Amino acid sequence: MDSQLLGSFGSGGLCLAIAVWIILGSRKADKQGKLAKKHKDEHTAWLMIVFGIFAAGAGQAFSAPGTVGESLTHAFTTQNAFGNVGAGAVAAILTLVLFGTKPTPVKDSVLGATVPSVYAAAGGIWALPLTVIGSVIKSLVGA
């Protein structure tokens, strides 16, 4: 018997469920069911951050967000055009763009899924929420 509150999802199952929710919630209102109508664009960023946390352990189908995040961090921290840019600055910039602009499903999906790998690269206070959120969700769904 599973000890998780919602049964065992696994990392891939959790990522797949979030992806389906984002797709269904982002459709036009006349094509949404009752549950999907509860989805707001403001939720997309948070759901995709959870997606990004578990994507690393979910298998090859969900590996792109981590790769994009690592590439962004690498591009900013190794290019000399901006001077000395650390991973913490990249995390701050992505956070400002993600939460400081009007929510849109595409922007929030891409940045939300990418942010966890950037936060992990930055370490420190940036990585702490990922650890806490990941632990809580893992205990709920066994991802």
DSSP file (Angstrom, degrees, kcal/mol; ACC not computed):
  #  RESIDUE AA STRUCTURE BP1 BP2  ACC     N-H-->O    O-->H-N    N-H-->O    O-->H-N    TCO  KAPPA ALPHA  PHI   PSI    X-CA   Y-CA   Z-CA
    1    1 A M              0   0    0      0, 0.0     2,-0.1     0, 0.0     6,-0.0   0.000 360.0 360.0 360.0 135.6    0.0    0.0    0.0
    2    2 A D        -     0   0    0      1,-0.1     5,-0.0     2,-0.1   140,-0.0  -0.462 360.0-154.4 -73.7 143.4    1.3    3.5   -0.9
    3    3 A S        +     0   0    0     -2,-0.1     2,-0.2     3,-0.0    -1,-0.1   0.459  62.2 106.6 -95.7  -1.6    2.0    5.8    1.9
    4    4 A Q  S >  S-     0   0    0      1,-0.1     3,-0.9   137,-0.1   136,-0.2  -0.497  75.5-126.7 -78.9 148.5    1.5    9.0   -0.2
    5    5 A L  T 3  S+     0   0    0    134,-0.6   136,-0.2     1,-0.2    -1,-0.1   0.881 108.9  29.7 -60.2 -41.8   -1.6   11.0    0.2
    6    6 A L  T 3  S-     0   0    0    134,-2.4    -1,-0.2     1,-0.4   135,-0.1   0.196 118.5-104.2-105.4  15.6   -2.6   10.9   -3.5
    7    7 A G    <   -     0   0    0     -3,-0.9     2,-0.6   133,-0.3    -1,-0.4  -0.263  60.5 -42.6  83.8 179.3   -1.0    7.6   -4.4
    8    8 A S        +     0   0    0      1,-0.2   134,-0.2    -4,-0.1   135,-0.1  -0.742  55.4 163.6 -90.6 121.4    2.2    7.2   -6.3
    9    9 A F     >  -     0   0    0    132,-3.1     4,-0.5    -2,-0.6    -1,-0.2   0.828  31.2-148.4 -96.2 -45.2    2.7    9.5   -9.2
   10   10 A G  H  >  -     0   0    0    131,-0.6     4,-2.3   132,-0.2   133,-0.2   0.025  36.3 -80.6  81.1 159.0    6.4    9.2   -9.9
   11   11 A S  H  > S+     0   0    0    132,-0.3     4,-2.3    46,-0.2    47,-0.2   0.917 132.3  47.2 -62.2 -44.5    8.4   12.1  -11.3
   12   12 A G  H  > S+     0   0    0     45,-0.3     4,-2.4     1,-0.2    -1,-0.2   0.896 111.9  50.3 -64.7 -40.7    7.3   11.5  -14.9
   13   13 A G  H  X S+     0   0    0     -4,-0.5     4,-2.4     2,-0.2    -1,-0.2   0.894 110.7  49.1 -64.7 -40.5    3.6   11.1  -13.9
   14   14 A L  H  X S+     0   0    0     -4,-2.3     4,-2.3     2,-0.2    -2,-0.2   0.926 112.5  47.7 -65.0 -44.9    3.7   14.3  -11.9
   15   15 A C  H  X S+     0   0    0     -4,-2.3     4,-2.5     1,-0.2    -2,-0.2   0.904 112.8  49.3 -61.9 -41.8    5.3   16.2  -14.9
   16   16 A L  H  X S+     0   0    0     -4,-2.4     4,-2.4     2,-0.2    -2,-0.2   0.910 110.2  50.2 -64.7 -42.9    2.8   14.7  -17.3
   17   17 A A  H  X S+     0   0    0     -4,-2.4     4,-2.2     2,-0.2    -2,-0.2   0.903 112.1  47.7 -62.7 -41.9   -0.2   15.6  -15.0
   18   18 A I  H  X S+     0   0    0     -4,-2.3     4,-2.6     2,-0.2    -2,-0.2   0.922 110.8  51.5 -65.1 -43.7    1.1   19.2  -14.8
   19   19 A A  H  X S+     0   0    0     -4,-2.5     4,-2.3     1,-0.2    -2,-0.2   0.913 111.2  47.5 -60.3 -43.3    1.6   19.5  -18.5
   20   20 A V  H  X S+     0   0    0     -4,-2.4     4,-2.9     2,-0.2     5,-0.3   0.914 111.4  51.2 -64.1 -42.6   -2.0   18.3  -19.2
   21   21 A W  H  X S+     0   0    0     -4,-2.2     4,-2.8     1,-0.2    -2,-0.2   0.918 110.7  48.3 -61.1 -44.1   -3.4   20.7  -16.6
   22   22 A I  H  X S+     0   0    0     -4,-2.6     4,-1.4     2,-0.2    -1,-0.2   0.919 113.8  47.2 -63.1 -43.7   -1.5   23.6  -18.2
   23   23 A I  H  X S+     0   0    0     -4,-2.3     4,-0.5    -5,-0.2     3,-0.3   0.944 116.4  43.0 -64.1 -47.9   -2.7   22.6  -21.7
   24   24 A L  H >< S+     0   0    0     -4,-2.9     3,-0.7     1,-0.2    -2,-0.2   0.894 115.5  49.0 -66.1 -39.6   -6.3   22.2  -20.6
   25   25 A G  H 3< S+     0   0    0     -4,-2.8    -1,-0.2    -5,-0.3    -2,-0.2   0.703 108.6  54.0 -73.5 -19.6   -6.3   25.3  -18.5
   26   26 A S  H 3< S+     0   0    0     -4,-1.4    -1,-0.2    -3,-0.3    -2,-0.2   0.498  85.9 105.0 -93.5  -5.2   -4.8   27.5  -21.3
   27   27 A R  S << S-     0   0    0     -3,-0.7     5,-0.1    -4,-0.5    -3,-0.0  -0.243  87.7 -77.3 -70.8 164.6   -7.5   26.5  -23.9
   28   28 A K    >   -     0   0    0      1,-0.1     3,-2.1     3,-0.1     4,-0.4  -0.283  45.8-111.4 -61.1 149.0  -10.2   29.0  -24.9
   29   29 A A  G >  S+     0   0    0      1,-0.3     3,-1.1     2,-0.2    -1,-0.1   0.805 115.1  58.7 -56.1 -35.0  -13.0   29.3  -22.4
   30   30 A D  G 3  S+     0   0    0      1,-0.2    -1,-0.3     0, 0.0    -2,-0.1   0.658 107.9  47.5 -72.9 -12.4  -15.6   27.6  -24.6
   31   31 A K  G <  S+     0   0    0     -3,-2.1     2,-0.3    -7,-0.1    -1,-0.2   0.371  93.5  99.8-104.9   2.2  -13.4   24.5  -24.8
   32   32 A Q    <   -     0   0    0     -3,-1.1     2,-0.1    -4,-0.4    -7,-0.1  -0.659  63.2-138.9 -93.0 144.7  -12.7   24.2  -21.1
   33   33 A G     >  -     0   0    0     -2,-0.3     4,-1.6    -9,-0.1    -1,-0.1  -0.285  40.3 -88.0 -84.4-179.0  -14.5   21.9  -18.7
   34   34 A K  T  4 S+     0   0    0      1,-0.2     4,-0.4     2,-0.2    -1,-0.0   0.902 127.3  45.1 -60.1 -43.7  -15.5   22.9  -15.2
   35   35 A L  T >4 S+     0   0    0      1,-0.2     3,-1.5     2,-0.2     4,-0.3   0.921 110.8  52.4 -69.0 -43.1  -12.2   22.0  -13.6
   36   36 A A  G >4 S+     0   0    0      1,-0.3     3,-1.5     2,-0.2    -1,-0.2   0.788  98.1  66.7 -64.6 -27.3  -10.1   23.6  -16.3
   37   37 A K  G 3< S+     0   0    0     -4,-1.6    -1,-0.3     1,-0.3    -2,-0.2   0.705  90.3  65.5 -67.0 -17.7  -12.0   26.9  -15.9
   38   38 A K  G <  S+     0   0    0     -3,-1.5     2,-0.3    -4,-0.4    -1,-0.3   0.640  80.1 101.4 -77.2 -14.2  -10.5   27.2  -12.4
   39   39 A H    <   -     0   0    0     -3,-1.5     2,-0.3    -4,-0.3    -3,-0.0  -0.554  55.8-167.2 -73.4 131.4   -7.0   27.5  -13.9
   40   40 A K    >>  -     0   0    0     -2,-0.3     3,-1.8     1,-0.1     4,-0.6  -0.879  32.8-118.9-115.4 151.3   -5.7   31.1  -14.0
   41   41 A D  H >> S+     0   0    0     -2,-0.3     3,-0.8     1,-0.3     4,-0.6   0.808 113.3  65.8 -58.2 -28.7   -2.7   32.3  -15.9
   42   42 A E  H 3> S+     0   0    0      1,-0.2     4,-0.6     2,-0.2    -1,-0.3   0.745  96.4  57.0 -65.2 -22.6   -1.1   33.3  -12.6
   43   43 A H  H <> S+     0   0    0     -3,-1.8     4,-2.6     1,-0.2     5,-0.2   0.745  87.8  77.4 -78.6 -24.0   -1.0   29.6  -11.6
   44   44 A T  H <X S+     0   0    0     -3,-0.8     4,-2.6    -4,-0.6     5,-0.2   0.896  91.1  50.7 -57.7 -46.9    1.1   28.6  -14.7
   45   45 A A  H  X S+     0   0    0     -4,-0.6     4,-1.7     1,-0.2    -1,-0.2   0.923 113.3  45.4 -58.9 -45.7    4.4   29.9  -13.3
   46   46 A W  H  X S+     0   0    0     -4,-0.6     4,-1.9     1,-0.2    -1,-0.2   0.914 113.4  48.9 -67.1 -42.6    4.1   28.1  -10.0
   47   47 A L  H  X S+     0   0    0     -4,-2.6     4,-2.3     1,-0.2    -1,-0.2   0.903 111.5  49.9 -62.7 -40.1    2.9   24.8  -11.6
   48   48 A M  H  X S+     0   0    0     -4,-2.6     4,-2.7    -5,-0.2    -1,-0.2   0.781 104.7  57.6 -73.3 -25.6    5.8   24.9  -14.1
   49   49 A I  H  X S+     0   0    0     -4,-1.7     4,-2.0     2,-0.2    -1,-0.2   0.932 109.0  46.0 -65.0 -44.6    8.3   25.5  -11.3
   50   50 A V  H  X S+     0   0    0     -4,-1.9     4,-1.8     2,-0.2    -2,-0.2   0.919 111.6  53.0 -61.2 -42.4    7.1   22.3   -9.7
   51   51 A F  H  X S+     0   0    0     -4,-2.3     4,-1.6     1,-0.2    -2,-0.2   0.935 109.1  49.1 -55.5 -48.3    7.3   20.7  -13.1
   52   52 A G  H  X S+     0   0    0     -4,-2.7     4,-0.7     1,-0.2    -1,-0.2   0.838 106.0  56.8 -63.0 -34.8   10.9   21.9  -13.4
   53   53 A I  H  < S+     0   0    0     -4,-2.0     3,-0.3     1,-0.2    -1,-0.2   0.919 117.8  32.7 -62.2 -42.9   11.8   20.5  -10.0
   54   54 A F  H >< S+     0   0    0     -4,-1.8     3,-0.7     1,-0.2     4,-0.3   0.576  97.8  83.9 -93.3 -10.3   10.7   17.0  -10.9
   55   55 A A  H >< S+     0   0    0     -4,-1.6     3,-1.4     1,-0.2     4,-0.4   0.845  82.3  63.3 -62.5 -33.6   11.6   17.1  -14.6
   56   56 A A  T 3< S+     0   0    0     -4,-0.7     3,-0.4    -3,-0.3    -1,-0.2   0.850 110.9  37.1 -60.8 -34.3   15.3   16.2  -13.9
   57   57 A G  T <  S+     0   0    0     -3,-0.7   -45,-0.3    -4,-0.2    -1,-0.3   0.322  99.6  82.9 -97.7   8.1   14.2   12.8  -12.4
   58   58 A A  S <  S-     0   0    0     -3,-1.4     3,-0.2     1,-0.3    -1,-0.2   0.518  95.8-106.8 -95.0  -5.3   11.4   12.2  -14.9
   59   59 A G    >   -     0   0    0     -4,-0.4     3,-1.3    -3,-0.4    -1,-0.3  -0.429  49.5 -49.5 105.3 176.5   13.3   10.8  -17.8
   60   60 A Q  G >  S+     0   0    0      1,-0.3     3,-1.6     2,-0.2     4,-0.3   0.792 123.0  66.4 -62.7 -33.2   14.4   12.0  -21.3
   61   61 A A  G 3  S+     0   0    0      1,-0.3    -1,-0.3    -3,-0.2     3,-0.2   0.792 111.8  35.0 -61.0 -27.1   11.0   13.3  -22.4
   62   62 A F  G <  S+     0   0    0     -3,-1.3     4,-0.4    -7,-0.2    -1,-0.3   0.087  88.5 100.9-114.0  22.4   11.1   16.0  -19.7
   63   63 A S    <>  +     0   0    0     -3,-1.6     4,-1.5     1,-0.2     3,-0.3   0.658  58.4  83.8 -83.7 -15.4   14.9   16.7  -19.7
   64   64 A A  H  > S+     0   0    0     -4,-0.3     4,-2.7     1,-0.2     5,-0.2   0.876  82.0  58.2 -60.0 -43.1   14.7   19.9  -21.9
   65   65 A P  H  > S+     0   0    0      0, 0.0     4,-2.4     0, 0.0    -1,-0.2   0.911 108.0  46.9 -57.3 -42.1   13.9   22.4  -19.1
   66   66 A G  H  > S+     0   0    0     -4,-0.4     4,-2.4    -3,-0.3    -2,-0.2   0.896 112.5  50.1 -64.6 -39.3   17.0   21.5  -17.1
   67   67 A T  H  X S+     0   0    0     -4,-1.5     4,-2.2     2,-0.2    -1,-0.2   0.903 111.1  48.8 -65.4 -42.2   19.2   21.8  -20.2
   68   68 A V  H  X S+     0   0    0     -4,-2.7     4,-2.6     2,-0.2    -2,-0.2   0.922 111.8  49.4 -64.1 -44.2   17.7   25.2  -21.1
   69   69 A G  H  X S+     0   0    0     -4,-2.4     4,-2.4    -5,-0.2    -2,-0.2   0.915 111.8  47.8 -61.4 -44.0   18.3   26.4  -17.6
   70   70 A E  H  X S+     0   0    0     -4,-2.4     4,-2.6     1,-0.2    -1,-0.2   0.894 112.1  50.5 -63.8 -39.3   21.9   25.2  -17.6
   71   71 A S  H  X S+     0   0    0     -4,-2.2     4,-2.8     2,-0.2    -2,-0.2   0.903 110.4  49.0 -66.0 -42.0   22.5   26.8  -21.0
   72   72 A L  H  X S+     0   0    0     -4,-2.6     4,-2.3     2,-0.2     5,-0.2   0.942 113.3  46.4 -62.3 -47.3   21.1   30.1  -19.9
   73   73 A T  H  X S+     0   0    0     -4,-2.4     4,-2.3     1,-0.2    -2,-0.2   0.929 114.6  47.7 -60.4 -45.4   23.3   30.1  -16.7
   74   74 A H  H  X S+     0   0    0     -4,-2.6     4,-1.7     1,-0.2     5,-0.3   0.908 110.6  51.9 -62.5 -43.3   26.3   29.1  -18.7
   75   75 A A  H  X S+     0   0    0     -4,-2.8     4,-1.1     1,-0.2    -1,-0.2   0.911 115.1  40.7 -62.7 -43.6   25.7   31.8  -21.4
   76   76 A F  H  < S+     0   0    0     -4,-2.3     9,-0.3     1,-0.2    -1,-0.2   0.866 117.4  46.6 -74.5 -35.3   25.4   34.6  -18.9
   77   77 A T  H  < S+     0   0    0     -4,-2.3    -1,-0.2    -5,-0.2    -2,-0.2   0.678 117.5  40.5 -84.8 -15.7   28.2   33.6  -16.6
   78   78 A T  H  < S+     0   0    0     -4,-1.7     2,-0.3    -5,-0.2    -1,-0.2   0.632  92.7  91.4-106.1 -15.8   30.8   32.8  -19.3
   79   79 A Q     <  -     0   0    0     -4,-1.1     3,-0.4    -5,-0.3     6,-0.3  -0.631  59.1-157.3 -80.9 136.6   30.2   35.7  -21.7
   80   80 A N  S >  S+     0   0    0     -2,-0.3     3,-1.0     1,-0.2    -1,-0.1   0.480  74.3  90.5 -91.6  -2.9   32.4   38.8  -21.0
   81   81 A A  T 3  S+     0   0    0      1,-0.3    -1,-0.2     2,-0.1     3,-0.1   0.814  96.5  37.8 -62.3 -30.4   30.0   41.3  -22.8
   82   82 A F  T 3  S-     0   0    0     -3,-0.4    -1,-0.3     1,-0.4     2,-0.2   0.388 110.4-127.1-100.1   2.2   28.2   41.9  -19.5
   83   83 A G  S <  S-     0   0    0     -3,-1.0     2,-0.9     2,-0.1    -1,-0.4  -0.618  70.3  -6.6  84.0-149.4   31.2   41.7  -17.2
   84   84 A N  S    S+     0   0    0     -2,-0.2     2,-0.5    -3,-0.1    -7,-0.1  -0.734  72.2 174.7 -87.2 105.0   31.2   39.4  -14.3
   85   85 A V        -     0   0    0     -2,-0.9     2,-0.1    -9,-0.3    -6,-0.1  -0.956  13.3-156.8-114.7 120.3   27.6   37.9  -14.1
   86   86 A G     >  -     0   0    0     -2,-0.5     4,-1.6     1,-0.1     3,-0.4  -0.438  31.6-106.3 -91.9 168.3   27.1   35.2  -11.5
   87   87 A A  H  > S+     0   0    0      1,-0.2     4,-2.2     2,-0.2    35,-0.3   0.805 119.3  60.5 -63.3 -30.2   24.4   32.5  -11.4
   88   88 A G  H  > S+     0   0    0      2,-0.2     4,-2.2     1,-0.2    -1,-0.2   0.881 103.3  50.3 -64.5 -38.0   22.6   34.4   -8.6
   89   89 A A  H  > S+     0   0    0     -3,-0.4     4,-2.6     2,-0.2    -2,-0.2   0.898 109.4  50.7 -66.5 -40.4   22.2   37.4  -11.0
   90   90 A V  H  X S+     0   0    0     -4,-1.6     4,-2.5     2,-0.2     5,-0.2   0.914 110.5  49.9 -62.6 -42.4   20.8   35.1  -13.7
   91   91 A A  H  X S+     0   0    0     -4,-2.2     4,-2.0    27,-0.2    -2,-0.2   0.908 111.7  48.4 -62.0 -42.5   18.3   33.6  -11.1
   92   92 A A  H  X S+     0   0    0     -4,-2.2     4,-2.4     2,-0.2    -2,-0.2   0.913 111.6  49.4 -65.0 -42.8   17.2   37.1  -10.0
   93   93 A I  H  X S+     0   0    0     -4,-2.6     4,-2.4     1,-0.2     5,-0.2   0.933 112.2  47.1 -63.0 -46.9   16.7   38.3  -13.7
   94   94 A L  H  X S+     0   0    0     -4,-2.5     4,-2.6     1,-0.2    -1,-0.2   0.876 111.9  51.3 -63.6 -36.6   14.6   35.2  -14.6
   95   95 A T  H  X S+     0   0    0     -4,-2.0     4,-2.7    -5,-0.2     5,-0.4   0.908 109.6  49.9 -65.7 -42.1   12.6   35.7  -11.4
   96   96 A L  H  X S+     0   0    0     -4,-2.4     4,-2.0     1,-0.2    -2,-0.2   0.915 114.3  44.2 -62.3 -43.1   11.9   39.3  -12.3
   97   97 A V  H  X S+     0   0    0     -4,-2.4     4,-0.6     2,-0.2    -2,-0.2   0.911 115.7  48.6 -67.7 -41.6   10.9   38.5  -15.8
   98   98 A L  H  < S+     0   0    0     -4,-2.6    -2,-0.2    -5,-0.2    -3,-0.2   0.931 129.0  19.3 -65.2 -47.6    8.7   35.5  -14.6
   99   99 A F  H  < S+     0   0    0     -4,-2.7    -2,-0.2    -5,-0.2    -1,-0.2   0.561 118.9  61.8-103.8  -9.8    6.8   37.4  -11.8
  100  100 A G  H  < S+     0   0    0     -4,-2.0     2,-0.3    -5,-0.4    -3,-0.2   0.432  97.9  62.4 -97.7   0.2    7.3   41.0  -12.8
  101  101 A T  S  < S-     0   0    0     -4,-0.6     3,-0.1    -3,-0.1    -4,-0.0  -0.764 101.4 -75.3-119.2 167.7    5.5   40.8  -16.2
  102  102 A K        -     0   0    0     -2,-0.3     2,-0.1     1,-0.1    -2,-0.1  -0.390  58.5-105.9 -61.9 132.7    2.0   40.0  -17.2
  103  103 A P        +     0   0    0      0, 0.0   -61,-0.1     0, 0.0    -1,-0.1  -0.396  45.0 170.8 -64.7 132.0    1.3   36.3  -16.9
  104  104 A T     >  -     0   0    0    -63,-0.2     4,-2.6    -2,-0.1     5,-0.3  -0.992  38.0-126.2-136.7 143.6    1.1   34.4  -20.2
  105  105 A P  H  > S+     0   0    0      0, 0.0     4,-1.9     0, 0.0     5,-0.2   0.882 107.1  45.4 -58.4 -41.0    0.9   30.6  -20.6
  106  106 A V  H  > S+     0   0    0      2,-0.2     4,-2.5     1,-0.2     5,-0.2   0.966 116.6  42.4 -70.1 -52.0    3.9   30.3  -23.0
  107  107 A K  H  > S+     0   0    0      1,-0.2     4,-2.8     2,-0.2     5,-0.4   0.939 118.2  46.4 -59.1 -47.7    6.3   32.7  -21.1
  108  108 A D  H  X S+     0   0    0     -4,-2.6     4,-1.9     1,-0.2     5,-0.2   0.842 111.8  51.6 -67.1 -32.9    5.4   31.3  -17.7
  109  109 A S  H  X S+     0   0    0     -4,-1.9     4,-1.8    -5,-0.3    -1,-0.2   0.946 115.2  40.8 -67.3 -47.5    5.6   27.7  -19.0
  110  110 A V  H  X S+     0   0    0     -4,-2.5     4,-1.3     2,-0.2    -2,-0.2   0.962 123.2  37.5 -67.6 -51.9    9.1   28.1  -20.4
  111  111 A L  H  X S+     0   0    0     -4,-2.8     4,-2.6    -5,-0.2    -3,-0.2   0.904 115.1  54.4 -69.3 -40.1   10.6   30.3  -17.6
  112  112 A G  H  < S+     0   0    0     -4,-1.9   -60,-0.2    -5,-0.4    -1,-0.2   0.898 111.8  44.0 -60.6 -40.8    8.8   28.4  -14.8
  113  113 A A  H  < S+     0   0    0     -4,-1.8     4,-0.3    -5,-0.2    -1,-0.2   0.774 117.4  47.1 -73.5 -25.8   10.2   25.0  -16.0
  114  114 A T  H >X S+     0   0    0     -4,-1.3     4,-1.3    -5,-0.2     3,-0.8   0.818  94.8  74.2 -84.2 -33.6   13.6   26.5  -16.5
  115  115 A V  H 3X S+     0   0    0     -4,-2.6     4,-3.1     1,-0.2     5,-0.3   0.830  85.6  62.1 -55.5 -41.3   14.0   28.4  -13.2
  116  116 A P  H 3> S+     0   0    0      0, 0.0     4,-2.3     0, 0.0    -1,-0.2   0.892 105.2  46.7 -57.6 -39.1   14.6   25.4  -10.9
  117  117 A S  H <> S+     0   0    0     -3,-0.8     4,-1.8    -4,-0.3    -2,-0.2   0.859 113.7  49.1 -71.1 -32.0   17.8   24.4  -12.7
  118  118 A V  H  X S+     0   0    0     -4,-1.3     4,-2.2     2,-0.2   -27,-0.2   0.917 111.2  49.6 -69.3 -43.1   19.0   28.0  -12.6
  119  119 A Y  H  X S+     0   0    0     -4,-3.1     4,-2.2     1,-0.2     8,-0.2   0.900 109.9  51.4 -60.7 -40.7   18.1   28.3   -8.9
  120  120 A A  H  < S+     0   0    0     -4,-2.3    -1,-0.2    -5,-0.3    -2,-0.2   0.902 110.3  48.6 -63.4 -40.3   20.0   25.0   -8.3
  121  121 A A  H  < S+     0   0    0     -4,-1.8    -1,-0.2     1,-0.2    -2,-0.2   0.863 111.7  49.9 -67.0 -35.4   23.1   26.4  -10.1
  122  122 A A  H  < S-     0   0    0     -4,-2.2    -2,-0.2   -35,-0.3    -1,-0.2   0.848  92.4-176.6 -71.7 -34.2   22.9   29.7   -8.1
  123  123 A G    ><  +     0   0    0     -4,-2.2     3,-1.4    -5,-0.2     4,-0.5  -0.208  39.8  69.8  69.8-164.0   22.7   27.8   -4.8
  124  124 A G  G >> S-     0   0    0      1,-0.3     4,-1.1     2,-0.2     3,-0.8  -0.208 117.2  -7.4  57.6-138.4   22.2   29.5   -1.5
  125  125 A I  G 34 S+     0   0    0      1,-0.2    -1,-0.3     2,-0.2    -2,-0.1   0.734 132.4  63.2 -64.5 -24.0   18.8   31.1   -0.8
  126  126 A W  G <4 S+     0   0    0     -3,-1.4     4,-0.5     1,-0.2    -1,-0.2   0.870 105.7  43.7 -68.7 -36.5   17.7   30.4   -4.4
  127  127 A A  T <> S+     0   0    0     -3,-0.8     4,-1.8    -4,-0.5    -1,-0.2   0.714  95.7  78.9 -82.8 -21.1   17.9   26.7   -4.0
  128  128 A L  H  X S+     0   0    0     -4,-1.1     4,-2.1     1,-0.2     5,-0.2   0.911  91.4  49.0 -58.6 -48.9   16.3   26.5   -0.5
  129  129 A P  H  > S+     0   0    0      0, 0.0     4,-3.0     0, 0.0     5,-0.3   0.875 108.5  55.8 -60.8 -34.2   12.6   26.8   -1.7
  130  130 A L  H  > S+     0   0    0     -4,-0.5     4,-2.5     1,-0.2    -2,-0.2   0.909 107.9  48.0 -62.5 -41.2   13.2   24.1   -4.3
  131  131 A T  H  X S+     0   0    0     -4,-1.8     4,-2.1     2,-0.2    -1,-0.2   0.923 115.5  43.7 -65.2 -45.0   14.3   21.7   -1.6
  132  132 A V  H  X S+     0   0    0     -4,-2.1     4,-2.3     2,-0.2     5,-0.2   0.951 117.2  44.5 -67.4 -49.9   11.4   22.5    0.6
  133  133 A I  H  X S+     0   0    0     -4,-3.0     4,-2.6     1,-0.2     5,-0.3   0.924 114.1  50.9 -61.0 -44.6    8.8   22.4   -2.2
  134  134 A G  H  X S+     0   0    0     -4,-2.5     4,-2.2    -5,-0.3    -1,-0.2   0.899 110.7  48.6 -60.3 -42.0   10.3   19.3   -3.6
  135  135 A S  H  X S+     0   0    0     -4,-2.1     4,-1.9    -5,-0.2    -1,-0.2   0.909 112.6  47.5 -65.8 -42.7   10.2   17.5   -0.3
  136  136 A V  H  X S+     0   0    0     -4,-2.3     4,-1.3     2,-0.2    -2,-0.2   0.939 115.0  44.5 -65.3 -46.8    6.6   18.4    0.5
  137  137 A I  H  X S+     0   0    0     -4,-2.6     4,-2.7     1,-0.2     5,-0.4   0.887 110.2  55.5 -67.3 -37.4    5.4   17.4   -2.9
  138  138 A K  H  X S+     0   0    0     -4,-2.2     4,-2.2    -5,-0.3    -1,-0.2   0.901 107.4  49.7 -61.4 -39.5    7.4   14.2   -2.9
  139  139 A S  H  < S+     0   0    0     -4,-1.9  -134,-0.6     1,-0.2    -1,-0.2   0.802 113.9  47.1 -69.8 -26.8    5.7   13.2    0.4
  140  140 A L  H  < S+     0   0    0     -4,-1.3  -134,-2.4  -136,-0.2  -133,-0.3   0.898 132.3  11.4 -78.7 -42.1    2.3   13.9   -1.1
  141  141 A V  H  < S-     0   0    0     -4,-2.7  -132,-3.1  -136,-0.2  -131,-0.6   0.442  92.3-120.1-121.8  -2.1    2.6   12.1   -4.4
  142  142 A G     <        0   0    0     -4,-2.2  -132,-0.2    -5,-0.4    -4,-0.2   0.854 360.0 360.0  67.1  33.9    5.7   10.0   -4.2
  143  143 A A              0   0    0     -6,-0.4  -132,-0.3  -133,-0.2    -5,-0.1   0.471 360.0 360.0 -81.1 360.0    7.3   11.7   -7.2
